[in-house]
Amino acid sequence: MKKKVLLMGKSGAGKTSMRSIIFANYIARDTRRLGATIDVEHSHVRFLGNLVLNLWDCGGQEAFMENYFASQRDNIFRNVELLIYVFDVESRELERDIHYYQSCLEAILQNSPDAKVFCLIHKMDLIPEEKRDLIFLDREAELKKLSEPIDCRCFRTSIWDETLYKAWSEIVYTLIPNVQELERHLKHFAEIIEADEVLLFERATFLVISHCQRKNHRDHHRFEKVSNIIKQFKLSCSKLAAQFQSMTVKNSNFAAFIDIFTPNTYVMVVMSDATIPAAATLVNIKNARKHFEKLEGVKNPNSQAGVGKR
């Protein structure tokens, strides 16, 4: 299942930096050495087994942009599943940005009318914190109006915090086949083991792809924060020639277990019931693996579907 994803925006907007952080294991400070993208850079990212993102990172220099809408129009915009357009929030050429964005929308409507459109208002860390909400909401309203009849979704992003993971998690989520079925089984698993919360992360990128919440939580950004923290810790391990496999975090209120789940995912199980032994939770995670491998279509002829009970 190959899905074509266009990553577009003016030169310097930050497209290649975010792609490198999400898919190529860069950390934010290392993106400073990345050069400008020349024409189109293609990459195939295997995501959840059979799902392959055919990512087209399109250089944003004026000459390239004009070429995309003229001689390369059909090649660039045909069979597109997602268009992700990146705006630099501090751009001094907003009118030109809008012009190119609307040209992209016209080409998408003509060549891939069913494509989903996402706008990332990027580099929000450069805006004083007290002004971020107002500026984002203003840009979002403007872009939604300009995008009609296409329904675009907007995200605020920065490579320096968890907002980048939030945006890309929600974008990739729209591409996952049978995601409702996966969430139904995840909910059943959480109920059986009496977990407060269960999250599934894509193994390579640590993007959140599914979750089940059985108890309310005050921090609405916890998923992206966990993605960011674990991804950085995983990279630190690799620099020491160590491989990250699992982690357990405990305090007086809860225990969180992060472990390899299927060949394509990690799982995080959060428990607050102190009467349930940690060993029982780890056994339940192990027993559930084969069941979720089957859901993902992972070939394992010896697998028996079933979720363990304590």
Stockholm file with secondary structure:
# STOCKHOLM 1.0

chainA/1-310         MKKKVLLMGKSGAGKTSMRSIIFANYIARDTRRLGATIDVEHSHVRFLGNLVLNLWDCGGQEAFMENYFASQRDNIFRNVELLIYVFDVESRELERDIHYYQSCLEAILQNSPDAKVFCLIHKMDLIPEEKRDLIFLDREAELKKLSEPIDCRCFRTSIWDETLYKAWSEIVYTLIPNVQELERHLKHFAEIIEADEVLLFERATFLVISHCQRKNHRDHHRFEKVSNIIKQFKLSCSKLAAQFQSMTVKNSNFAAFIDIFTPNTYVMVVMSDATIPAAATLVNIKNARKHFEKLEGVKNPNSQAGVGKR
#=GR chainA/1-310 SS CEEEEEEECSTTSSHHHHHHHHHSCCCGGGGGGCCCCCSEEEEEEEETTTEEEEEEEECCSHHHHHHHHTTTHHHHHTTCSEEEEEEETTCSCHHHHHHHHHHHHHHHHHHCTTCEEEEEEECGGGSCHHHHHHHHHHHHHHHHHHHTTSCEEEEECCTTSTHHHHHHHHHHHTTCTTHHHHHHHHHHHHHHHTCSEEEEEETTTCCEEEEEESSCCSCTTHHHHHHHHHHHHHHHHHHTTCCCCEEEEECSSCEEEEEEEETTEEEEEEECCTTSCHHHHHHHHHHHHHHHHHHHTCCCTTCCCCCCCC
#=GC SS_cons         CEEEEEEECSTTSSHHHHHHHHHSCCCGGGGGGCCCCCSEEEEEEEETTTEEEEEEEECCSHHHHHHHHTTTHHHHHTTCSEEEEEEETTCSCHHHHHHHHHHHHHHHHHHCTTCEEEEEEECGGGSCHHHHHHHHHHHHHHHHHHHTTSCEEEEECCTTSTHHHHHHHHHHHTTCTTHHHHHHHHHHHHHHHTCSEEEEEETTTCCEEEEEESSCCSCTTHHHHHHHHHHHHHHHHHHTTCCCCEEEEECSSCEEEEEEEETTEEEEEEECCTTSCHHHHHHHHHHHHHHHHHHHTCCCTTCCCCCCCC
//
